[in-house]
Amino acid sequence: MELTLELDAVRKTYGDYTAVDGVSMQVPPGTIFGLLGPNGAGKTTTIRMIMDILAPDEGEVRFFGHRRTRDDLHRVGYLPEERGLYRKMKVLEQLVFLGRLRGLSKSDAQSRAEKWLEKLEIVDWKEKKVEELSKGMQQKIQLVGTVLHEPEILILDEPFSGLDPINQGLFKDLLAEYKAEGRSILFSTHVMEQAEKLCDRICLISKGRAVLRGLLSEIKREQGGNSYRLVARGDLSRVETLPGVESVVIRDTDLSDWGGAKVLLSEGVGGAQLLQQLVGFLEVKEFASGEPDLEEIFVKAVKEAA
């Protein structure tokens, strides 16, 4: 199978500071791939090396089975973290301009732009200046500009940052459509809930290094043996202080004054051992082994990499 995108031990340094330290990953066709990590982990630097905005000091970026060329970037839809539109340009004029930059003819760019504006129910605004649009509408225009040339892979840097719930749903629907068409999506985020709902594969980086990568379903199965679901009444925050507890994610439940939590244990610590401690200060309703969520895996991996 020809990979859509591959990174082979890419590295970027600034003086004595290493921003990205030998990161490798593979993005197959028809995949939603999450580049995950805390703020400052090196996600944006990695994406900028993929897009040839920054040159890696070491390693190689490959698109579509070969070493990246400038022509490959015409097959990419890129949404940077720092977004910007020409505020004085009219909406349709702006989109045609962006389409022309991606190699479309003026008529083709205009036709595609108008179809997208109709799809997003903002065609009535096509002759308005960008500065007259709300922030949410400007985000829609930015998205249209990213996909106008029908790229084979979308590369999105923190695409959900600052989006209202309606536009978050719009982005998620678009990603699902692209995946269904056999195209690839790589997006960066530090919000694990979004990644868990969308991603097939992930690469988690911390302090510039890849600390966990692969199929999300396989990673969760491998990590599942030490995760437990707890429903109890009492001081759940105290659970994290117990020996052998890696992390606790407390959640509300619909069970009156009962509280819920996901508890991740250290390797070698058994659930029975923890339960003996829990009943000493909690009224336990449920304690059962369960698959960890991505946030738990994220916290554990970052701690181990520290």
WOZIUR-V676476 format. One record per backbone hydrogen bond with DSSP energy under -1.0 kcal/mol. NH is the residue of the N-H (numbers start at 0). CO is the residue of the C=O. Records with the same first field share a line. If there is no record, write none. Layout:
# WOZIUR-V676476
NH = CO ; CO
This chain:
# WOZIUR-V676476
3 = 26
4 = 26
5 = 61
6 = 24
7 = 59
9 = 22
10 = 57
11 = 19
13 = 16
16 = 13
18 = 11
19 = 11
20 = 207
22 = 9
24 = 6
26 = 4
32 = 184
33 = 200
34 = 186
35 = 202
36 = 188
40 = 37
45 = 41
46 = 42
47 = 43
48 = 44
49 = 45
50 = 46
51 = 48
52 = 47
53 = 47
56 = 10
57 = 10
59 = 7
61 = 5
62 = 65
63 = 3
65 = 62
67 = 60
73 = 70
74 = 71
75 = 72
76 = 152
78 = 154
82 = 80
86 = 84
88 = 85
90 = 127
91 = 125
93 = 89
94 = 90
95 = 91
96 = 92
97 = 93
98 = 94
99 = 95
100 = 96
102 = 99
103 = 98
108 = 104
109 = 105
110 = 106
111 = 107
112 = 108
113 = 109
114 = 110
115 = 111
116 = 112
117 = 113
118 = 114
119 = 115
120 = 117
121 = 116
124 = 121
125 = 122
127 = 124
129 = 88
130 = 86
131 = 128
132 = 129
137 = 133
138 = 134
139 = 135
140 = 136
141 = 137
142 = 138
143 = 139
144 = 140
145 = 141
146 = 142
147 = 143
149 = 146
151 = 74
152 = 74
153 = 183
154 = 76
155 = 185
156 = 78
160 = 157
162 = 159
167 = 163
168 = 164
169 = 165
170 = 166
171 = 167
172 = 168
173 = 169
174 = 170
175 = 171
176 = 172
177 = 173
178 = 174
179 = 175
180 = 176
181 = 178
182 = 177
183 = 151
184 = 30
185 = 153
186 = 32
187 = 155
188 = 34
194 = 190
195 = 191
196 = 192
197 = 193
198 = 194
199 = 31
200 = 31
201 = 213
202 = 33
203 = 211
204 = 35
205 = 208
207 = 40
208 = 205
210 = 203
211 = 203
213 = 201
215 = 199
218 = 214
219 = 215
220 = 216
221 = 217
222 = 218
225 = 222
226 = 223
227 = 262
228 = 287
229 = 260
230 = 285
231 = 258
232 = 282
235 = 233
237 = 234
238 = 235
240 = 237
241 = 238
244 = 241
245 = 263
246 = 263
248 = 261
250 = 259
257 = 254
258 = 231
259 = 250
260 = 229
261 = 248
262 = 227
263 = 246
264 = 225
265 = 243
268 = 265
273 = 269
274 = 270
275 = 271
277 = 273
278 = 274
279 = 276
280 = 277
281 = 277
282 = 232
284 = 230
285 = 230
287 = 228
289 = 226
296 = 292
297 = 293
298 = 294
299 = 295
300 = 296
301 = 297
302 = 298
303 = 299
304 = 300
